[in-house]
Amino acid sequence: MIPNSGNAVVVFTDGSSRGNPGPGGYAAVIVYKSGSGEVKEVGAREERTTNNRMELRAAIEALSSVSKVKGQLSIVIYTDSSYLVNGITTWVYSWERRNWVTMDKKPVLNKDLWEKLMEICRNKDIKWKVVGGHVGVAGNMRCDEIATAFADNLPPKLYSGPLSSYPVKNILDIKADSFLSERKESGKARSSAKAYSYVSLVDGVVETHTTWAECERRVKGKPARYKKALTEAEEEEIIRDFTLQR
């Protein structure tokens, strides 16, 4: 639910890339609810990047813009990236304690941006909310439009002005069923998606594998657990879960 406080700031963010890596763009729509209300859109393009880096850049640039406003602000950030929200609210603390390596002793991807985001979040009142992508959340849809336009090298005109004149009239309307605690793929879509890795647990030892054949050789005929990871962040989560099972 969007806070009613007069000093509340509502932020929508999104990132996009054409290829992973490839050209990309990020976007944020910032709504200042104090006074008569103001809206500021931010966004830009990078020539070679990834979708996750653009999600992080969107949040960083939005908060950098908000930081220029004097006074303590209550900030709510809406994004369709579970990677971003899980990372900044949970994973970064474990990564930092381990000197920025994963539980599988691999360097954490996008460390530079995670550190920037952690720094800019310091001493701020921020609530992070995950919404479904393409489910009718106006702010998310506008950010997607801006980010993909930048990724396609078609820079859009960014709005900055009163909320009353903002073209997206329902920018603050967010339905309760738009929220997701975690983005869920259907079983069919997940099984056909390209794996980032496979994680196995055999005799109390966790290992990661680049191919299913490699994983299968390790677990076949043994009491074991194994799971497919679609992203580095998901791999980290599976390793954490398997480690607790040991």
C-alpha positions in Angstrom: 0.0 0.0 0.0 1.3 3.5 -0.9 2.0 5.6 2.2 -0.2 8.6 2.7 2.4 10.7 4.4 3.0 14.1 2.8 6.8 13.5 2.6 6.4 10.1 0.9 8.2 9.3 -2.4 7.0 6.6 -4.7 9.5 5.1 -7.1 9.0 2.7 -10.0 12.1 1.1 -11.6 12.9 -1.2 -14.5 15.8 -2.4 -16.6 16.1 -3.9 -20.0 18.8 -5.4 -22.3 18.8 -6.6 -25.8 21.0 -9.6 -25.2 22.7 -10.6 -22.0 25.1 -8.9 -22.5 24.0 -6.4 -25.1 22.7 -2.9 -25.4 20.5 -1.9 -22.5 18.5 0.8 -20.8 17.2 1.6 -17.3 14.4 3.7 -16.1 12.7 5.1 -13.0 9.6 7.2 -12.4 9.8 9.2 -9.2 6.6 10.6 -7.7 7.0 13.2 -4.9 3.7 13.3 -3.0 4.5 16.4 -0.9 2.6 19.6 -1.8 0.8 19.4 -5.1 2.9 16.5 -6.2 5.8 16.3 -8.7 7.0 13.6 -11.1 10.5 13.0 -12.4 11.5 10.4 -15.0 15.1 9.3 -15.3 16.8 6.8 -17.6 19.7 6.2 -19.9 21.4 3.7 -22.2 24.5 1.5 -21.9 26.1 -0.1 -25.0 27.0 -3.4 -23.4 25.3 -4.5 -20.2 22.9 -7.1 -18.8 19.3 -7.0 -17.6 20.4 -7.4 -13.9 22.8 -4.5 -14.2 20.1 -2.3 -15.6 17.8 -3.2 -12.8 20.5 -2.1 -10.3 21.3 1.0 -12.2 17.7 2.1 -12.2 17.4 1.8 -8.4 20.8 3.6 -7.9 20.0 6.5 -10.2 16.5 6.9 -8.8 17.8 7.0 -5.2 20.6 9.4 -6.3 17.9 11.8 -7.6 15.9 11.5 -4.4 19.0 12.1 -2.3 19.2 15.6 -3.7 15.9 16.6 -2.0 16.4 18.0 1.5 14.7 16.4 4.5 14.0 12.8 5.6 11.8 11.1 3.1 9.8 7.9 3.3 10.6 6.0 0.1 8.7 3.0 -1.5 10.3 1.4 -4.5 8.2 -0.9 -6.8 10.1 -3.2 -9.2 9.4 -6.5 -11.0 13.0 -7.7 -10.2 13.1 -10.2 -7.4 16.9 -10.2 -8.0 17.1 -6.6 -7.0 14.8 -6.8 -3.9 16.2 -10.1 -2.6 19.7 -8.9 -3.2 19.5 -5.5 -1.4 17.3 -6.8 1.5 19.0 -10.1 2.2 21.9 -11.4 0.0 24.2 -8.4 0.1 24.8 -8.9 3.9 26.0 -12.5 3.4 28.1 -11.5 0.4 29.8 -8.7 2.3 30.6 -11.0 5.2 32.2 -13.4 2.9 34.2 -10.7 1.2 32.0 -10.7 -1.9 32.2 -14.3 -2.9 29.2 -16.7 -3.2 28.8 -19.8 -1.0 30.3 -21.7 -3.9 33.4 -19.5 -3.7 32.6 -17.6 -6.9 32.9 -13.8 -7.2 29.6 -12.1 -6.8 28.3 -10.7 -10.1 27.7 -6.9 -10.2 29.7 -6.3 -7.0 30.4 -2.7 -8.1 26.7 -1.8 -8.4 25.7 -3.7 -5.2 28.2 -1.7 -3.3 26.9 1.6 -4.8 23.3 0.6 -4.0 24.2 -0.3 -0.4 25.9 3.0 0.1 23.1 5.1 -1.3 20.5 3.2 0.8 22.4 3.9 4.0 20.3 5.9 6.5 17.3 6.1 4.3 13.7 4.9 5.1 13.1 2.6 2.1 10.5 -0.1 1.6 11.1 -2.5 -1.4 8.1 -4.0 -3.1 8.0 -6.6 -5.9 5.2 -6.4 -8.4 4.4 -8.6 -11.3 5.8 -7.5 -14.7 3.2 -6.7 -17.4 0.2 -7.0 -15.0 -1.1 -3.5 -15.5 0.9 -1.6 -12.9 1.1 1.8 -14.7 4.4 2.8 -13.2 6.1 -0.5 -14.1 4.7 -0.3 -17.6 6.0 3.3 -18.1 9.4 2.3 -16.8 9.5 -0.7 -19.2 8.6 1.6 -22.1 11.5 4.0 -21.2 14.0 1.3 -20.5 13.3 -0.6 -23.7 13.3 2.6 -25.8 16.8 3.3 -24.5 17.9 -0.2 -25.1 16.7 0.1 -28.7 18.6 3.4 -29.0 15.4 5.4 -29.4 15.8 7.8 -26.4 12.3 8.8 -25.2 11.3 12.3 -23.9 11.5 12.2 -20.1 8.9 14.0 -18.1 9.6 16.3 -15.2 6.8 18.4 -13.8 3.6 18.5 -11.8 1.8 15.3 -11.0 -1.5 16.9 -12.2 0.0 17.2 -15.8 1.7 13.8 -15.9 0.3 11.8 -18.9 0.1 8.6 -16.9 -3.0 9.5 -14.9 -3.2 6.3 -12.8 0.5 6.2 -11.9 -0.3 5.7 -8.2 -2.9 3.0 -8.7 -1.5 -0.4 -7.6 -3.9 -3.3 -7.1 -3.3 -5.7 -4.2 -3.0 -8.7 -6.6 -0.1 -7.0 -8.4 2.4 -7.9 -5.6 4.6 -11.0 -5.7 6.7 -12.3 -2.9 8.7 -14.1 -5.6 8.3 -14.3 -9.4 7.0 -17.7 -10.3 7.5 -19.5 -13.6 5.2 -22.2 -14.7 6.7 -25.7 -14.6 6.7 -25.9 -18.4 8.4 -22.5 -18.9 10.9 -23.3 -16.2 11.9 -26.7 -17.6 12.5 -25.2 -21.1 14.4 -22.1 -19.8 18.2 -22.1 -20.3 20.0 -23.1 -17.0 22.5 -20.8 -15.4 23.8 -23.9 -13.5 22.7 -27.1 -11.7 23.3 -27.5 -8.0 23.7 -30.9 -6.3 24.0 -32.1 -2.8 25.6 -35.5 -2.3 27.0 -36.9 1.1 26.7 -33.4 2.6 28.8 -31.8 -0.1 27.3 -29.1 -2.4 28.6 -28.6 -5.9 27.5 -26.6 -8.9 27.6 -27.9 -12.5 27.4 -26.1 -15.9 25.5 -28.9 -17.6 22.8 -31.3 -16.6 24.9 -34.2 -17.8 27.6 -33.3 -15.3 25.1 -33.0 -12.5 23.4 -36.3 -13.5 26.7 -38.2 -13.4 27.2 -37.0 -9.8 23.7 -37.8 -8.4 22.7 -40.9 -10.4 22.1 -43.9 -8.2 22.9 -42.0 -5.0 20.8 -40.4 -2.2 21.0 -36.8 -3.4 19.3 -33.5 -4.0 19.6 -31.4 -7.1 18.0 -28.3 -8.6 18.3 -26.2 -11.7 19.2 -22.5 -11.3 18.2 -19.9 -13.8 20.3 -17.1 -12.5 23.4 -16.5 -10.3 21.1 -15.2 -7.5 18.9 -18.3 -7.7 22.0 -20.5 -7.6 23.1 -18.7 -4.4 19.7 -19.2 -2.9 19.7 -23.0 -3.7 23.2 -23.4 -2.3 22.0 -21.7 0.9 19.0 -24.0 1.1 21.1 -27.1 0.5 23.7 -26.0 3.0 21.1 -25.8 5.7 20.1 -29.3 4.9 23.5 -30.8 5.6 
